[in-house]
């Protein structure tokens, strides 16, 4: 009887003649030492199902950030080692609603508290905002102990309210404010029966853009799991805009304003938040056959540069006359208009995500997940509105009395959060 040693020696020699089983020395991609795969039997479902045969026990530590290892050449990550990755996701996220003052009223004489608030006076927005995300990078070694990547994502959401009266102005529409001259609530009429007819549009919008450059280093890895330390640079920009535009025409033949005169009034508030900082966190993955579950928890801290732009105008066009333009709308007046408002504050951004994936090919993974992100010290446009107005400065007249709306001297901070679903794919090369 041929001995077991003789049979084993012959089998090893035969395997050395079969292409693709064990590569030549110096090309360890599929070697038993570096990849942890012993032929097709250990490579089911494109994952290493057994690493013990090459000296990798459960819970082995990779030669990663802290230099810890069980075997000098033991990495056993995949049967098909990955050199690079690229993921693309569609985002369906919801953001925090923004607080805005009463901007449009109807009924009574348009003045609060008797009038009905048609837009503002609480939270607006907060609906689903579509977006996209891309994440790509590469490993410096086939054991996946050190890699570099970059990630960028963005989304945009808005909320709009449009209100239009009948041609005879039978619907009362107004833009409310507090008149400091009269020391009471007042309104600018956009539509009123027999006097004026028109409409008003109030619009809020927000957009977020984020970009990161990071390193990832293996901390803990084993059969079917890995944990990486991630860290790098994080940029984020949050823009929040608020505008109110009304357009009316005089329909009163006996009024002080000639019939047919057009009156256009615009207020604009734009807030920008630009974050630059560092980020650190943990990224992990659990694998079972073709399924994976991955998670990310990280924390960014740095400087938030806040800036605010305020603009307003009134344009009155009489019949057969050139338009007359004055600075200042209703809530945006010469006393608070400008684009030089800015400051810097410290901010932090924690983020959490969990993602499930299914490998339809060795190189292609379909994914679905959930993300949550929280941003501190954010300036939103609606929080910066002063609705107290000194009407003596309307139509370019000189200011008499207190300067209101007041010149902007401080930002009203709030926090902002985003959360939602992701659907995408990952390419593993």
DRENGUTI-218775 format. One record per residue (C-alpha): x, y, z. Coordinates in nm, 4 decimals. Layout:
N
         x         y         z
         X         Y         Z
...
END
This chain:
429
         x         y         z
    0.0000    0.0000    0.0000
    0.1258    0.3409   -0.0913
    0.1830    0.5433    0.2178
   -0.0177    0.8539    0.3036
    0.2994    1.0619    0.2867
    0.3630    0.9436   -0.0689
    0.0029    1.0285   -0.1721
    0.0234    1.3710   -0.0139
    0.3542    1.4443   -0.1913
    0.2056    1.3426   -0.5267
   -0.1045    1.5598   -0.4719
    0.1055    1.8636   -0.3951
    0.3119    1.8069   -0.7090
   -0.0050    1.7690   -0.9190
   -0.1554    2.0905   -0.7867
    0.1611    2.2729   -0.8879
    0.0825    2.1789   -1.2485
   -0.2774    2.3049   -1.2437
   -0.3097    2.6707   -1.3581
   -0.4772    2.9136   -1.1215
   -0.4448    2.7009   -0.8105
   -0.1243    2.8250   -0.6544
    0.0661    3.1018   -0.8266
    0.4392    3.1237   -0.8577
    0.6407    3.2678   -0.5763
    0.6411    3.6476   -0.5867
    0.2744    3.6610   -0.6986
    0.0880    3.5753   -0.3755
   -0.2590    3.6856   -0.4839
   -0.3983    3.3325   -0.4710
   -0.1327    3.1653   -0.2606
   -0.2216    2.9635    0.0447
   -0.0140    3.1981    0.2569
   -0.1473    3.5393    0.1541
   -0.5047    3.4749    0.0415
   -0.5973    3.1925    0.2738
   -0.7560    2.9836   -0.0036
   -0.6841    2.6167   -0.0745
   -0.8329    2.5663   -0.4160
   -1.1988    2.5910   -0.5118
   -1.3260    2.4058   -0.2060
   -1.2249    2.6937    0.0202
   -1.3580    2.9625   -0.2116
   -1.7319    2.9038   -0.2122
   -1.9478    3.2100   -0.2671
   -1.6386    3.4167   -0.3443
   -1.5423    3.4256    0.0211
   -1.2864    3.2381    0.2237
   -1.4827    2.9849    0.4207
   -1.1829    2.8312    0.5883
   -0.8584    2.9945    0.6870
   -0.7536    2.7535    0.9566
   -0.5681    2.5407    0.7026
   -0.3143    2.8184    0.6502
   -0.2716    2.9100    1.0158
   -0.5446    3.1732    1.0590
   -0.7620    3.1070    1.3604
   -1.0819    3.2914    1.4483
   -1.0091    3.6339    1.5855
   -0.6660    3.6769    1.4296
   -0.5350    4.0315    1.4178
   -0.4120    4.1744    1.0906
   -0.0727    4.3458    1.0565
   -0.2522    4.6793    1.0598
   -0.2227    5.0080    1.2407
   -0.0739    4.8676    1.5613
    0.1451    4.6041    1.3989
   -0.0302    4.3060    1.5596
   -0.0466    3.9695    1.3819
   -0.0667    3.5931    1.4304
    0.1404    3.5030    1.1313
    0.3804    3.7313    0.9403
    0.2094    3.6533    0.6077
   -0.1417    3.5715    0.7232
   -0.4137    3.8045    0.5944
   -0.6847    3.5730    0.4561
   -0.9226    3.8577    0.3577
   -1.0923    3.7255    0.0442
   -1.0530    3.4495   -0.2054
   -1.0304    3.7275   -0.4618
   -0.8257    4.0021   -0.2963
   -0.9591    4.3537   -0.3555
   -0.7239    4.6238   -0.4688
   -0.9773    4.9090   -0.5060
   -1.3419    4.9936   -0.4527
   -1.5990    5.2358   -0.5925
   -1.9533    5.2777   -0.4632
   -2.2409    5.4867   -0.5978
   -2.5603    5.5558   -0.4038
   -2.8903    5.7315   -0.4541
   -2.9922    5.9231   -0.1415
   -3.3451    5.9647   -0.0133
   -3.2904    6.1753    0.2941
   -3.5011    6.3958    0.5161
   -3.3685    6.7104    0.6798
   -3.4759    6.9051    0.9812
   -3.7543    7.1562    0.9128
   -3.6542    7.5227    0.9206
   -3.8267    7.7818    1.1393
   -3.9476    8.0974    0.9613
   -4.1610    8.3903    1.0817
   -4.5090    8.4604    0.9375
   -4.4483    8.5632    0.5764
   -4.7913    8.5482    0.4096
   -5.1329    8.6103    0.5643
   -5.4907    8.6066    0.4403
   -5.8224    8.7400    0.5659
   -5.9123    9.0428    0.7820
   -5.6753    9.3279    0.6906
   -5.3761    9.0952    0.6657
   -5.2413    9.2019    1.0052
   -5.1845    8.9616    1.2912
   -5.3330    8.8270    1.5097
   -5.6679    8.8581    1.3289
   -5.5408    8.7363    0.9910
   -5.4732    8.3748    0.9069
   -5.1111    8.2714    0.8499
   -5.0813    8.1154    0.5040
   -4.7039    8.0573    0.5047
   -4.4495    8.0631    0.7868
   -4.5102    8.1136    1.1532
   -4.3532    7.7768    1.2308
   -4.1574    7.5013    1.0617
   -4.1345    7.4637    0.6841
   -3.9494    7.2126    0.4705
   -3.8337    6.8869    0.6192
   -3.9568    6.6764    0.3275
   -3.7586    6.4179    0.1370
   -3.4549    6.5638   -0.0413
   -3.2989    6.3610   -0.3249
   -2.9230    6.3325   -0.3614
   -2.6297    6.1189   -0.4699
   -2.3073    5.9868   -0.3164
   -1.9829    5.8401   -0.4484
   -1.7091    5.6686   -0.2472
   -1.3905    5.5330   -0.4017
   -1.0425    5.4300   -0.2964
   -0.7703    5.1685   -0.3075
   -0.5660    4.9405   -0.0811
   -0.1903    4.9761   -0.0523
   -0.1568    4.6005    0.0034
   -0.3579    4.2931   -0.0878
   -0.4121    4.2062    0.2780
   -0.6272    4.5195    0.3068
   -0.4419    4.6563    0.6077
   -0.4025    5.0139    0.4810
   -0.6109    5.2014    0.2256
   -0.6952    5.5501    0.1054
   -1.0295    5.6819   -0.0128
   -1.2454    5.9817   -0.0912
   -1.6178    6.0370   -0.0549
   -1.8473    6.3084   -0.1868
   -2.2227    6.3514   -0.1599
   -2.4851    6.6191   -0.1995
   -2.8591    6.6775   -0.1835
   -3.1110    6.9561   -0.2358
   -3.4558    7.0243   -0.0918
   -3.7027    7.3112   -0.0996
   -4.0450    7.4255    0.0130
   -4.2577    7.6737   -0.1763
   -4.5906    7.8406   -0.1212
   -4.7624    8.0354   -0.4001
   -5.0792    8.2362   -0.3455
   -5.2766    8.4217   -0.6122
   -5.5886    8.6333   -0.5723
   -5.8742    8.6710   -0.8187
   -5.8479    8.9553   -1.0748
   -6.0773    9.1772   -0.8646
   -5.8723    9.1287   -0.5492
   -6.1562    8.9569   -0.3673
   -5.9039    8.7471   -0.1707
   -5.7097    8.9357    0.0928
   -5.3385    8.8558    0.0777
   -5.0742    9.0405    0.2739
   -4.7174    9.0340    0.4003
   -4.7251    9.0867    0.7783
   -4.4709    9.2724    0.9932
   -4.4549    9.4687    1.3182
   -4.4685    9.8446    1.2546
   -4.2487   10.0166    1.5124
   -4.3781   10.3585    1.4068
   -4.7367   10.2595    1.4948
   -4.6175   10.0215    1.7683
   -4.8514    9.7487    1.6457
   -4.8882    9.4625    1.3995
   -4.9274    9.5798    1.0412
   -4.9224    9.4373    0.6891
   -4.8318    9.5226    0.3318
   -5.1383    9.4433    0.1201
   -5.0797    9.2330   -0.1894
   -5.4466    9.1828   -0.2676
   -5.7586    9.3519   -0.1280
   -6.1139    9.3765   -0.2678
   -6.1546    9.6776   -0.4981
   -5.8080    9.8137   -0.4166
   -5.5333    9.5893   -0.5429
   -5.4956    9.2429   -0.6975
   -5.1897    9.0213   -0.7045
   -5.0060    8.7229   -0.5685
   -4.7150    8.6300   -0.3478
   -4.4594    8.3478   -0.3527
   -4.2600    8.2387   -0.0504
   -3.9739    7.9988   -0.1094
   -3.7241    7.8239    0.1149
   -3.4495    7.5942   -0.0081
   -3.1529    7.4138    0.1396
   -2.8625    7.2238   -0.0103
   -2.5799    7.0223    0.1420
   -2.2453    6.9275   -0.0112
   -1.9941    6.7074    0.1711
   -1.6475    6.5845    0.0701
   -1.3948    6.3718    0.2586
   -1.0439    6.2374    0.2058
   -0.9494    5.9588    0.4441
   -0.7172    5.6731    0.5359
   -0.8425    5.3397    0.6663
   -0.6262    5.0969    0.8621
   -0.7112    4.7480    0.9794
   -0.7485    4.7124    1.3556
   -0.9139    4.3734    1.3868
   -0.9941    4.1073    1.1278
   -1.0825    3.7431    1.1049
   -1.2841    3.4877    0.9189
   -1.5926    3.6777    0.8010
   -1.5322    4.0100    0.9691
   -1.3052    4.3135    0.9848
   -1.2837    4.6410    1.1739
   -1.0978    4.9444    1.0368
   -0.9951    5.2759    1.1869
   -1.0783    5.5653    0.9518
   -0.9620    5.9242    0.9726
   -0.8952    6.2244    0.7543
   -1.0243    6.5618    0.6375
   -1.3920    6.6611    0.6180
   -1.5509    6.9499    0.4267
   -1.9216    7.0278    0.4447
   -2.1302    7.3183    0.3170
   -2.4915    7.3881    0.4077
   -2.6760    7.6652    0.2203
   -3.0179    7.7827    0.3341
   -3.2150    8.0445    0.1400
   -3.5412    8.2269    0.2053
   -3.7182    8.4621   -0.0367
   -4.0573    8.6311   -0.0550
   -4.1771    8.7984   -0.3741
   -4.5089    8.9747   -0.4288
   -4.6472    9.1325   -0.7434
   -4.9624    9.3451   -0.7459
   -5.1548    9.5817   -0.9713
   -5.3714    9.8756   -0.8602
   -5.7400    9.8332   -0.9516
   -5.8839   10.1327   -0.7605
   -5.9683   10.4145   -1.0028
   -6.0015   10.6598   -0.7128
   -5.6889   10.5518   -0.5263
   -5.3740   10.7482   -0.4600
   -5.1891   10.5118   -0.6952
   -5.2899   10.5263   -1.0611
   -5.4940   10.2299   -1.1801
   -5.2780    9.9733   -1.3582
   -4.9659   10.0554   -1.1560
   -4.7478    9.7477   -1.0936
   -4.5883    9.6978   -0.7502
   -4.3159    9.4322   -0.7097
   -4.1589    9.3721   -0.3681
   -3.8741    9.1286   -0.2940
   -3.7040    9.0125    0.0281
   -3.4080    8.7687    0.0193
   -3.2161    8.6051    0.3049
   -2.9299    8.3654    0.2306
   -2.7282    8.1798    0.4960
   -2.4145    7.9762    0.4232
   -2.2332    7.7401    0.6609
   -1.8913    7.6089    0.5568
   -1.7215    7.3448    0.7717
   -1.3533    7.2436    0.7610
   -1.2266    6.9871    1.0088
   -1.0873    6.6476    1.0890
   -1.2775    6.3219    1.1192
   -1.2110    5.9911    1.2960
   -1.4170    5.6784    1.3408
   -1.4597    5.3046    1.2952
   -1.5797    5.1101    0.9922
   -1.6654    4.7418    1.0172
   -1.8000    4.4603    0.8035
   -1.9464    4.1159    0.8707
   -1.9577    3.8643    0.5848
   -2.1595    3.5458    0.5423
   -2.1590    3.3858    0.1997
   -2.2705    3.6481   -0.0477
   -2.4233    3.8712    0.2197
   -2.2494    4.1532    0.4062
   -2.3516    4.3941    0.6797
   -2.1306    4.6993    0.7252
   -2.1433    4.9876    0.9681
   -1.9766    5.3243    1.0149
   -1.9550    5.5482    1.3200
   -1.7422    5.8608    1.3035
   -1.7054    6.2061    1.4513
   -1.5867    6.5290    1.2827
   -1.4801    6.8475    1.4618
   -1.3545    7.1747    1.3172
   -1.4383    7.5333    1.2225
   -1.7777    7.6446    1.0920
   -1.7684    7.9678    0.8897
   -2.1145    8.1279    0.8907
   -2.2149    8.4062    0.6517
   -2.5404    8.5873    0.5775
   -2.6658    8.7877    0.2785
   -2.9751    9.0124    0.3012
   -3.1256    9.1934    0.0038
   -3.4553    9.3657   -0.0755
   -3.6153    9.5921   -0.3335
   -3.9363    9.7636   -0.4369
   -4.0159    9.8338   -0.8015
   -4.3165   10.0510   -0.8881
   -4.4110   10.0881   -1.2521
   -4.6846   10.3379   -1.3384
   -4.8670   10.3073   -1.6734
   -4.6587   10.4474   -1.9592
   -4.3696   10.5245   -1.7247
   -4.0272   10.3822   -1.6467
   -3.9933   10.1629   -1.3363
   -3.8968   10.3339   -1.0108
   -3.6618   10.1169   -0.8018
   -3.5907   10.1599   -0.4316
   -3.3698    9.9551   -0.1989
   -3.5518    9.7523    0.0624
   -3.8527    9.5243    0.0446
   -4.0521    9.4665    0.3651
   -3.8332    9.2690    0.6055
   -3.5114    9.3513    0.4212
   -3.4400    9.7250    0.4502
   -3.1334    9.9509    0.4190
   -3.0895    9.9177    0.7971
   -3.0125    9.5447    0.7762
   -2.9248    9.4769    0.4117
   -2.5746    9.3628    0.3207
   -2.3478    9.0672    0.2559
   -2.0667    9.1282    0.5049
   -2.2166    8.9380    0.7990
   -1.9925    8.6462    0.8963
   -1.8290    8.4710    1.1909
   -1.6420    8.1506    1.2824
   -1.7477    7.8982    1.5487
   -1.6448    7.5483    1.6491
   -1.8770    7.2753    1.5249
   -1.8971    6.8977    1.5376
   -2.0634    6.6434    1.3109
   -2.1352    6.2889    1.4358
   -2.2444    6.0382    1.1728
   -2.3761    5.6829    1.1793
   -2.4672    5.4402    0.8997
   -2.5555    5.0752    0.8524
   -2.5649    4.9004    0.5161
   -2.6627    4.5557    0.3910
   -2.5078    4.4197    0.0726
   -2.5468    4.1220   -0.1608
   -2.2721    4.0079   -0.4001
   -2.4276    3.9358   -0.7397
   -2.0748    3.8864   -0.8729
   -1.7317    3.8563   -0.7170
   -1.6795    4.2214   -0.8120
   -2.0306    4.3664   -0.7858
   -2.2361    4.4261   -0.4699
   -2.5873    4.5702   -0.4405
   -2.6465    4.7725   -0.1238
   -2.9229    4.9309    0.0819
   -2.8742    5.1232    0.4032
   -2.9641    5.3943    0.6497
   -2.7676    5.7095    0.7434
   -2.7932    5.9638    1.0220
   -2.5909    6.2856    1.0418
   -2.6104    6.5721    1.2935
   -2.4514    6.9177    1.2515
   -2.4033    7.1644    1.5363
   -2.3830    7.5460    1.5238
   -2.5684    7.6071    1.1990
   -2.7100    7.9454    1.0893
   -3.0398    7.9142    0.9008
   -3.1937    8.2037    0.7097
   -3.5334    8.2053    0.8809
   -3.3735    8.2410    1.2240
   -3.1984    8.5636    1.1172
   -3.5144    8.7602    1.0202
   -3.6112    9.0684    1.2227
   -3.9817    9.1295    1.1528
   -3.9846    9.4696    1.3325
   -3.9832    9.7422    1.0638
   -3.9444   10.1204    1.0695
   -4.1645   10.2202    0.7736
   -4.0235   10.5744    0.7467
   -3.7463   10.4341    0.5232
   -3.9882   10.2890    0.2632
   -3.9438   10.4088   -0.0955
   -3.5971   10.5443   -0.0281
   -3.7095   10.8013    0.2311
   -3.4655   10.8990    0.5079
   -3.4889   10.6985    0.8273
   -3.6585   10.8680    1.1222
   -3.6353   10.6979    1.4584
   -3.5010   10.3565    1.5518
   -3.3115   10.1580    1.2902
   -3.5297    9.8498    1.2405
   -3.4893    9.5878    1.1074
   -3.1740    9.6083    1.3119
   -2.8273    9.5809    1.1653
   -2.7187    9.2243    1.1998
   -2.4747    9.1841    1.4892
   -2.5150    8.8227    1.6003
   -2.6143    8.4873    1.4535
   -2.8931    8.2773    1.5941
   -2.7492    7.9263    1.6006
   -2.9341    7.5996    1.5775
   -2.8542    7.2365    1.5033
   -2.9385    7.0565    1.1810
   -2.9802    6.6871    1.1117
   -3.0251    6.4624    0.8128
   -3.1304    6.1006    0.7912
   -3.2629    5.8613    0.5338
   -3.2197    5.5668    0.3015
   -2.9519    5.4787    0.0480
   -2.9691    5.2457   -0.2516
   -2.6635    5.1720   -0.4586
   -2.3924    4.9414   -0.5824
   -2.0280    4.8790   -0.5029
   -1.7607    4.7705   -0.7477
   -1.4734    4.5684   -0.5968
   -1.1634    4.5438   -0.8091
END
